[in-house]
């Protein structure tokens, strides 16, 4: 169950902290008081999108925290939405994508909105309802069809890509192969361009390098720095015999002499290794010119040229594979179309079975909600092959078998649509969830029907938690916990009712007179009747 909910700066609710128990939990309040924001908070915790419009005037962001208890497991979820529309989600203290909240709460928390009837009365919504009630065999058929449809789409795309332009693709393949071969023929490797520039510079300026190295080695030789350092070394050793505190200077001077010797050896080695081969320079110049030609055609650097070659080889491989399939694509298309049709037929049969189960279960629920002999019809008709199958599903309804059955959007009144939505969602398995929330599902009904809906919601809440935003006192009277959202100016607060406060709120819901003595007597009658039920 939802054990604790904390809301901050959500719409006009500055802060609310509720700890609902099990059973039926209702939330009431005047129109515009912000009562639906509590279910909006629950939607955020189940991964719904967080829009900046929900951020209230009391800060720069909205925050919703919820703790759920399921058997011995505790789950804490959090959403934070900024006034710029950025949203963050947390699960058990760790930052996660919002879709991770959907995955954690799927099958555990179900929310039925006041506009769900609009979804159910559309062909796409009716299909989603039926698909949600598929058996295991039906779910397998849906998966198999999705695979068959994807394969069919891929084959169609391949044919479309070939189209009438096979010769163009062949010419493109020829060009790609030429480009890749031309680059490969150069034999260049990553980083080789820098090495070529360095070697060419040495060969072009060999005489200057040789002269320079000669000058340096002469300056460092016995008649130069090396000789003077040797004399200094001999002198410091004489001084150390006089004053041994000068020993550190001798060590440092010896290190300099040693380093100078190593420098002379290294310089001499480099000088000796300078190439003197006019043919080598000519070969380098030829290779540099080749690299320049490739740069002119394929990229500003060797790395770009090599990337161009890799991309060309990949594209050439794709075209080769595609062209090799060209002869078989027509046969492949026919086979995959047949396979998709066969899987679609299996899926249609399973959907019809699920539709019959939903019809029967929904009819029972509607009778419980006060309809004597309702008719629910989920018609699964044939349609063109598409991503979701080869059928069209429409919801038909009549409040009595003596009336003509037609599209629910046209034949059902507002109150009947509310009951139909509840019945279909219950028939579709929503009752298996541990937490069920209804957002003004009782719109458009009243009187005895409202009492029946309150009784139905109370029965549904046995063994689970049912949250319901309602404007009907007949529903609110069945609640185990009753919260009211009260607005004062631009801010609203949430309060748990008990005793006389609850009677006053039920009286307000009955006739708009919370302090009416007769209204409160009527409210007490409602509570007593609900307890008996």
GUPA-189722 format. One record per residue (C-alpha): x, y negated, z. Coordinates in nm, 4 decimals. Layout:
N
px,py,pz
X,Y,Z
...
This chain:
533
px,py,pz
0.0000,0.0000,0.0000
0.0936,-0.3670,-0.0187
0.2155,-0.4148,0.3376
0.3194,-0.7794,0.3194
0.2960,-1.0636,0.0677
0.4685,-1.4022,0.0979
0.3919,-1.6759,-0.1546
0.5652,-2.0136,-0.1732
0.4770,-2.3059,-0.4023
0.2556,-2.1020,-0.6326
0.0023,-2.3331,-0.7913
-0.1685,-2.5276,-0.5136
-0.0694,-2.2716,-0.2492
0.2218,-2.4270,-0.0617
0.2849,-2.1163,0.1475
0.0864,-1.8048,0.2305
0.1812,-1.4995,0.4336
-0.0618,-1.2073,0.4463
-0.0302,-0.8533,0.5776
-0.3267,-0.6629,0.4323
-0.4121,-0.3201,0.5624
-0.5639,-0.0220,0.3885
-0.9165,-0.0109,0.2558
-1.1007,-0.2901,0.0780
-0.9357,-0.6323,0.1032
-1.1353,-0.9241,-0.0372
-1.0285,-1.2800,-0.1091
-1.2921,-1.5510,-0.1408
-1.3003,-1.9280,-0.1626
-1.4582,-2.2208,-0.3390
-1.4117,-2.2531,-0.7147
-1.0746,-2.4173,-0.7774
-0.9409,-2.3297,-0.4324
-0.6672,-2.1144,-0.5833
-0.7850,-1.7699,-0.4746
-0.6828,-1.6041,-0.8020
-0.3241,-1.7206,-0.7395
-0.2820,-1.4385,-0.4877
-0.3454,-1.1827,-0.7593
-0.1237,-1.3933,-0.9835
0.1490,-1.3367,-0.7242
0.0861,-0.9621,-0.7421
0.1087,-0.9762,-1.1225
0.4503,-1.1403,-1.0920
0.5680,-0.8574,-0.8679
0.4572,-0.6050,-1.1298
0.6698,-0.7710,-1.3986
0.4255,-1.0072,-1.5712
0.5760,-1.3096,-1.7421
0.6500,-1.6083,-1.5196
0.5545,-1.9383,-1.6825
0.6621,-2.2743,-1.5509
0.2979,-2.3841,-1.5233
0.2591,-2.1686,-1.2103
0.5198,-2.3712,-1.0189
0.3419,-2.5927,-0.7666
0.4092,-2.9518,-0.6630
0.5899,-2.8576,-0.3414
0.9325,-2.7744,-0.4858
1.1368,-2.6893,-0.7946
1.0502,-2.3189,-0.7986
0.7884,-2.0621,-0.6976
0.8796,-1.7536,-0.4963
0.6807,-1.4362,-0.4365
0.7978,-1.1586,-0.2015
0.6193,-0.8288,-0.1535
0.6828,-0.5197,0.0547
0.5103,-0.1967,-0.0469
0.4824,0.1240,0.1544
0.4275,0.4578,-0.0162
0.4453,0.7538,0.2198
0.7876,0.7150,0.3828
0.9329,0.4944,0.1105
0.9636,0.1157,0.1396
0.9930,-0.0989,-0.1724
1.0658,-0.4730,-0.1627
1.0178,-0.6836,-0.4762
1.0736,-1.0540,-0.5434
1.0100,-1.2986,-0.8272
1.1419,-1.6525,-0.8555
1.0208,-1.8912,-1.1281
1.1731,-2.2374,-1.1788
1.0015,-2.5496,-1.3087
1.2081,-2.5052,-1.6292
1.0429,-2.1678,-1.6867
1.3402,-1.9500,-1.5930
1.2494,-1.6353,-1.4057
1.4494,-1.3990,-1.1864
1.3450,-1.0609,-1.0512
1.4780,-0.8616,-0.7566
1.4196,-0.5039,-0.6462
1.5287,-0.4015,-0.2977
1.7592,-0.7032,-0.2871
1.9302,-0.6423,-0.6224
1.8778,-0.8620,-0.9277
1.7019,-0.6707,-1.2072
1.5219,-0.7494,-1.5352
1.1499,-0.8226,-1.4960
1.0709,-0.5048,-1.6890
1.2337,-0.3060,-1.4073
0.9521,-0.4238,-1.1799
0.7023,-0.2885,-1.4323
0.8752,0.0476,-1.4236
0.8848,0.0596,-1.0424
0.5175,-0.0276,-1.0011
0.3772,0.1632,-1.3004
0.1142,0.4110,-1.1836
0.1394,0.2716,-0.8308
-0.0181,-0.0731,-0.8750
-0.3073,-0.1369,-1.1157
-0.4575,-0.4811,-1.1798
-0.7929,-0.5344,-1.3517
-0.8497,-0.8930,-1.4622
-1.1719,-1.0840,-1.5166
-1.0958,-1.0967,-1.8909
-1.0209,-0.7257,-1.9346
-1.3615,-0.6772,-2.0989
-1.2320,-0.8853,-2.3913
-0.9534,-0.6316,-2.4368
-1.1822,-0.3304,-2.4027
-1.4289,-0.4626,-2.6591
-1.1582,-0.5021,-2.9253
-1.0593,-0.2018,-3.1421
-0.6996,-0.2230,-3.0217
-0.8048,-0.2410,-2.6572
-1.0434,0.0520,-2.6926
-0.7622,0.2552,-2.8472
-0.5306,0.1736,-2.5573
-0.8005,0.2855,-2.3142
-0.8486,0.6164,-2.4969
-0.4729,0.6728,-2.5321
-0.4352,0.6176,-2.1593
-0.6744,0.9097,-2.1033
-0.5049,1.1541,-2.3419
-0.4277,1.5017,-2.2099
-0.0727,1.6368,-2.2179
-0.1458,1.7865,-2.5592
-0.2752,1.4481,-2.6723
0.0336,1.2683,-2.5432
0.2492,1.5175,-2.7322
0.0465,1.4541,-3.0468
0.0932,1.0773,-3.0037
0.4700,1.1223,-2.9695
0.4865,1.3503,-3.2740
0.2875,1.1042,-3.4810
0.5117,0.8133,-3.3781
0.8128,1.0124,-3.5005
0.6424,1.1086,-3.8286
0.5353,0.7481,-3.8896
0.8870,0.6163,-3.8288
1.0321,0.8695,-4.0747
0.7725,0.7675,-4.3330
0.8574,0.4003,-4.2838
1.2298,0.4711,-4.3257
1.1694,0.6545,-4.6540
0.9487,0.3731,-4.7827
1.2149,0.1206,-4.6912
1.4780,0.3234,-4.8770
1.2601,0.3329,-5.1894
1.1861,-0.0368,-5.1555
1.5565,-0.1097,-5.1249
1.6240,0.0842,-5.4436
1.3150,-0.0521,-5.6170
1.3912,-0.1354,-5.9770
1.7379,-0.2523,-5.8884
1.9321,0.0717,-5.8924
2.1691,-0.0648,-6.1579
2.2291,-0.3719,-5.9413
2.3135,-0.1486,-5.6459
2.5505,0.0550,-5.8605
2.7247,-0.2646,-5.9732
2.7441,-0.3815,-5.6125
2.8982,-0.0463,-5.5158
3.1553,-0.0767,-5.7949
3.2538,-0.4277,-5.6791
3.2774,-0.3166,-5.3156
3.5015,-0.0248,-5.4031
3.7269,-0.2481,-5.6136
3.7572,-0.4998,-5.3294
3.8297,-0.2355,-5.0678
4.0838,-0.0627,-5.2938
4.2573,-0.3907,-5.3786
4.3044,-0.4738,-5.0107
4.4084,-0.1166,-4.9261
4.6662,-0.1218,-5.2087
4.8431,-0.4097,-5.0340
4.9135,-0.1797,-4.7401
4.8948,-0.4649,-4.4903
4.8599,-0.3981,-4.1204
4.7315,-0.6251,-3.8455
4.9967,-0.8758,-3.7381
5.2170,-0.8195,-4.0437
5.1597,-1.1728,-4.1772
5.3496,-1.3258,-3.8841
5.6345,-1.0780,-3.9293
5.6576,-1.1621,-4.3011
5.6791,-1.5345,-4.2323
5.9512,-1.4787,-3.9738
6.1679,-1.2537,-4.1957
6.1287,-1.4802,-4.4973
6.2318,-1.7842,-4.2930
6.5497,-1.6053,-4.1808
6.6423,-1.4932,-4.5293
6.5730,-1.8324,-4.6866
6.7883,-2.0077,-4.4253
7.0562,-1.7444,-4.3705
7.3529,-1.9736,-4.4397
7.2312,-2.2330,-4.1908
7.1721,-1.9597,-3.9318
7.5187,-1.8094,-3.9818
7.6824,-2.1505,-3.9515
7.4793,-2.2349,-3.6452
7.5608,-1.9099,-3.4706
7.9320,-1.9621,-3.5504
7.9269,-2.3063,-3.3951
7.7502,-2.1778,-3.0844
7.9827,-1.8800,-3.0363
8.2878,-2.1008,-3.0845
8.1604,-2.3432,-2.8223
8.1045,-2.0580,-2.5805
8.4351,-1.8752,-2.6519
8.7693,-1.8690,-2.4699
8.8572,-2.2169,-2.5912
8.5161,-2.3431,-2.4917
8.2730,-2.2886,-2.2105
8.3906,-1.9360,-2.1309
8.7502,-2.0535,-2.0835
8.6552,-2.3462,-1.8618
8.4304,-2.1242,-1.6516
8.7155,-1.8732,-1.6112
8.9422,-2.1523,-1.4841
8.6718,-2.2695,-1.2464
8.6343,-1.9152,-1.1196
9.0045,-1.8830,-1.0459
9.0006,-2.2139,-0.8615
8.6943,-2.1247,-0.6454
8.8614,-1.8003,-0.5402
9.1620,-1.9973,-0.4153
8.9313,-2.2230,-0.2169
8.7473,-1.9272,-0.0623
9.0774,-1.8040,0.0800
9.0979,-2.1361,0.2623
8.7295,-2.1674,0.3595
8.5216,-1.8518,0.3482
8.1995,-2.0556,0.3832
8.2433,-2.1331,0.0126
8.1849,-1.7674,-0.0743
7.8278,-1.8397,-0.1913
7.9605,-2.0765,-0.4582
8.1910,-1.8035,-0.5874
7.9001,-1.5597,-0.6145
7.6859,-1.8106,-0.8024
7.9708,-1.8966,-1.0387
8.0362,-1.5268,-1.1066
7.6679,-1.4841,-1.1955
7.6929,-1.7707,-1.4442
8.0025,-1.6202,-1.6006
7.8317,-1.2806,-1.6277
7.5177,-1.4351,-1.7814
7.7283,-1.6307,-2.0312
7.9011,-1.3123,-2.1354
7.5709,-1.1365,-2.1959
7.4480,-1.4377,-2.3935
7.7593,-1.4248,-2.6162
7.7041,-1.0529,-2.6848
7.3374,-1.1036,-2.7735
7.4092,-1.4020,-2.9988
7.6850,-1.2124,-3.1776
7.4472,-0.9166,-3.2267
7.1804,-1.1356,-3.3835
7.4369,-1.3098,-3.6039
7.5728,-0.9763,-3.7231
7.2228,-0.8525,-3.8046
7.1360,-1.1370,-4.0388
7.0484,-0.9806,-4.3756
7.2434,-1.0742,-4.6823
7.0326,-0.9130,-4.9521
6.8863,-1.1334,-5.2282
6.6709,-0.8359,-5.3289
6.5114,-0.8175,-4.9828
6.4142,-1.1851,-4.9997
6.2662,-1.1350,-5.3425
6.0572,-0.8430,-5.2126
5.9342,-1.0504,-4.9188
5.8400,-1.3394,-5.1445
5.6439,-1.1008,-5.3661
5.4589,-0.9597,-5.0650
5.3834,-1.3066,-4.9274
5.2464,-1.4072,-5.2658
5.0236,-1.0953,-5.2665
4.8943,-1.1834,-4.9218
4.8189,-1.5342,-5.0478
4.6137,-1.3912,-5.3358
4.4158,-1.1743,-5.0947
4.3591,-1.4718,-4.8650
4.2262,-1.6739,-5.1559
3.9672,-1.4021,-5.2281
3.8783,-1.2463,-4.8948
3.9634,-1.4637,-4.5944
4.1789,-1.7310,-4.4378
4.3868,-1.4855,-4.2334
4.5065,-1.1270,-4.2508
4.2593,-1.0331,-3.9750
3.9705,-1.1704,-4.1836
4.0957,-0.9824,-4.4911
4.1125,-0.6524,-4.3022
3.7648,-0.7139,-4.1573
3.6325,-0.7845,-4.5066
3.7796,-0.4522,-4.6234
3.6218,-0.2596,-4.3334
3.2825,-0.4194,-4.3992
3.3061,-0.3465,-4.7714
3.3935,0.0189,-4.7028
3.0970,0.0528,-4.4635
2.8541,-0.1038,-4.7105
2.9941,0.1117,-4.9917
2.9360,0.4227,-4.7799
2.5749,0.3171,-4.7146
2.5100,0.2516,-5.0840
2.6714,0.5799,-5.1815
2.4432,0.7655,-4.9407
2.1371,0.5738,-5.0585
2.2105,0.6287,-5.4276
2.2748,0.9983,-5.3685
1.9243,1.0210,-5.2139
1.7547,0.8394,-5.4999
1.6679,1.1544,-5.6911
1.5089,1.3144,-5.3842
1.3251,1.0115,-5.2430
1.0006,1.0680,-5.4307
0.9746,1.4250,-5.3045
1.0808,1.3133,-4.9570
0.8124,1.0419,-4.9537
0.5384,1.2893,-5.0454
0.6551,1.5341,-4.7778
0.6737,1.2692,-4.5067
0.3359,1.1261,-4.6019
0.1815,1.4717,-4.5720
0.3528,1.5218,-4.2363
0.2287,1.1871,-4.1056
-0.1277,1.2638,-4.2183
-0.1173,1.6011,-4.0458
0.0118,1.4500,-3.7201
-0.2465,1.1708,-3.7467
-0.5245,1.4293,-3.7797
-0.4002,1.6059,-3.4655
-0.3892,1.2739,-3.2794
-0.7396,1.1825,-3.3962
-0.8754,1.5152,-3.2676
-0.7108,1.4592,-2.9283
-0.8419,1.1039,-2.9114
-1.1943,1.2276,-2.9757
-1.1613,1.4726,-2.6883
-1.0350,1.1972,-2.4590
-1.3148,0.9669,-2.5754
-1.5793,1.2269,-2.4839
-1.4274,1.2639,-2.1352
-1.4237,0.8860,-2.0880
-1.7835,0.8518,-2.2040
-1.9082,1.1076,-1.9533
-1.7071,0.9723,-1.6601
-1.7923,0.6081,-1.7366
-2.1640,0.6929,-1.7595
-2.1537,0.8441,-1.4111
-1.9821,0.5337,-1.2724
-2.2367,0.3063,-1.4408
-2.5224,0.5010,-1.2807
-2.3519,0.4505,-0.9454
-2.3468,0.0781,-1.0286
-2.7227,0.0592,-1.0723
-2.7849,0.1511,-1.4377
-3.0520,0.4187,-1.4743
-2.9690,0.5707,-1.8111
-2.6741,0.3879,-1.9745
-2.5110,0.4929,-2.2998
-2.1347,0.4631,-2.3544
-1.9975,0.5560,-2.6935
-1.6315,0.5493,-2.7950
-1.6505,0.6030,-3.1702
-1.3292,0.7313,-3.3257
-1.3624,0.6608,-3.6994
-1.1194,0.7295,-3.9819
-0.8951,0.4449,-4.0957
-0.5878,0.3879,-4.3081
-0.2618,0.5351,-4.1852
-0.0780,0.2868,-3.9637
0.1642,0.2558,-3.6723
-0.0978,0.3725,-3.4193
-0.2545,0.6512,-3.6244
-0.5288,0.6911,-3.8816
-0.8372,0.5955,-3.6843
-1.0292,0.2960,-3.5545
-1.1900,0.3125,-3.2117
-1.4903,0.0997,-3.1191
-1.6755,0.0757,-2.7912
-2.0513,0.1066,-2.8208
-2.2919,0.0418,-2.5350
-2.6570,0.0295,-2.4387
-2.7769,-0.0399,-2.0865
-3.0547,0.2161,-2.1411
-3.0964,0.5090,-2.3772
-3.4191,0.3521,-2.5032
-3.2228,0.0597,-2.6455
-3.0153,0.0648,-2.9641
-2.6443,0.1250,-2.9117
-2.4136,-0.1361,-3.0610
-2.0746,-0.3027,-3.0114
-2.0378,-0.3724,-2.6395
-1.9334,-0.7308,-2.7098
-2.2821,-0.7927,-2.8575
-2.5126,-0.5607,-2.6616
-2.3835,-0.6136,-2.3067
-2.4541,-0.9155,-2.0903
-2.1796,-1.0744,-1.8818
-2.2755,-0.8740,-1.5742
-2.3046,-0.5536,-1.7748
-1.9616,-0.6114,-1.9247
-1.8179,-0.6477,-1.5746
-1.9709,-0.3166,-1.4675
-1.8710,-0.1508,-1.7942
-1.5117,-0.2672,-1.7505
-1.4982,-0.1290,-1.3969
-1.6571,0.1995,-1.5028
-1.4213,0.2488,-1.7983
-1.1120,0.1618,-1.5964
-1.2178,0.4070,-1.3263
-1.2901,0.6702,-1.5887
-0.9485,0.6029,-1.7431
-0.7699,0.7007,-1.4243
-0.7110,0.3704,-1.2488
-0.8401,0.5357,-0.9319
-0.5203,0.7401,-0.9150
-0.3166,0.4305,-0.8207
-0.2309,0.3581,-0.4565
-0.2956,-0.0162,-0.4932
-0.5776,-0.1470,-0.7151
-0.6508,-0.5167,-0.7589
-0.9633,-0.6685,-0.9156
-0.9696,-1.0330,-1.0213
-1.3363,-1.1434,-1.0173
-1.4447,-0.8207,-1.1855
-1.7940,-0.8917,-1.0477
-1.8569,-1.1986,-1.2671
-2.2136,-1.2306,-1.3931
-2.3843,-0.9940,-1.1492
-2.5783,-1.0378,-0.8283
-2.8546,-0.8989,-0.6087
-2.8877,-0.5215,-0.5810
-2.6261,-0.4693,-0.8520
-2.3769,-0.6681,-0.6471
-2.4477,-0.4458,-0.3466
-2.3899,-0.1383,-0.5617
-2.0577,-0.2780,-0.6833
-1.9516,-0.3569,-0.3270
-2.0390,-0.0022,-0.2266
-1.8483,0.1345,-0.5268
-1.5368,-0.0679,-0.4430
-1.5596,0.0365,-0.0788
-1.5804,0.4025,-0.1799
-1.2866,0.3556,-0.4136
-1.0818,0.2090,-0.1268
-1.0991,0.5257,0.0828
-0.7442,0.6585,0.1066
-0.5943,0.3644,-0.0829
-0.5806,-0.0147,-0.0882
-0.8195,-0.2142,-0.3055
-0.7714,-0.5903,-0.3364
-1.0587,-0.7901,-0.4806
-1.0984,-1.1599,-0.5544
-1.4731,-1.2143,-0.5434
-1.7442,-1.4786,-0.5297
-2.0145,-1.2308,-0.4229
-2.1089,-1.2009,-0.0541
-2.2541,-0.8546,-0.1249
-1.9036,-0.7381,-0.2223
-1.7223,-0.9314,0.0505
-1.9477,-0.7753,0.3169
-1.7936,-0.4344,0.2441
-1.4385,-0.5543,0.3128
-1.2138,-0.4098,0.5796
-1.0157,-0.7366,0.5729
-1.1539,-1.0663,0.4447
-0.9217,-1.3546,0.3500
-1.0389,-1.6990,0.2494
-0.8465,-1.9560,0.0448
-0.9302,-2.3077,0.1593
-0.8303,-2.6197,-0.0290
-0.7632,-2.9587,0.1240
-0.6693,-3.2208,-0.1325
-0.3847,-3.0890,-0.3483
-0.2893,-2.8003,-0.1167
-0.4517,-2.4699,-0.0240
-0.4054,-2.2293,0.2636
-0.4933,-1.8617,0.3118
-0.6620,-1.7446,0.6306
-0.7732,-1.4039,0.7639
-1.1343,-1.4179,0.8832
-1.2972,-1.2486,1.1796
-1.6080,-1.2826,1.3924
-1.7981,-1.6071,1.3470
-1.5569,-1.7363,1.0829
-1.6399,-1.4425,0.8608
-2.0121,-1.4942,0.9076
-1.9675,-1.8622,0.8168
-1.7795,-1.7741,0.4958
-2.0410,-1.5154,0.3937
-2.3101,-1.7771,0.4634
-2.1243,-2.0247,0.2414
-2.1047,-1.7617,-0.0338
-2.4766,-1.6913,0.0020
-2.6054,-2.0442,-0.0172
-2.3261,-2.2946,0.0197
-2.4148,-2.3595,0.3860
-2.1490,-2.2145,0.6180
-2.3112,-2.3583,0.9300
-2.6668,-2.2535,0.8465
-2.8177,-2.0395,1.1212
-3.0430,-1.8566,0.8755
-2.7512,-1.8130,0.6387
-2.5429,-1.6555,0.9118
-2.8319,-1.4246,1.0072
-2.8492,-1.3148,0.6430
-2.4701,-1.2666,0.6460
-2.4984,-1.0504,0.9565
-2.7608,-0.8385,0.7790
-2.5269,-0.7939,0.4844
-2.2448,-0.6822,0.7141
-2.4696,-0.4363,0.8949
-2.5979,-0.2906,0.5677
-2.2434,-0.2591,0.4354
-2.1344,-0.0737,0.7497
-2.4238,0.1706,0.7115
-2.3272,0.2310,0.3479
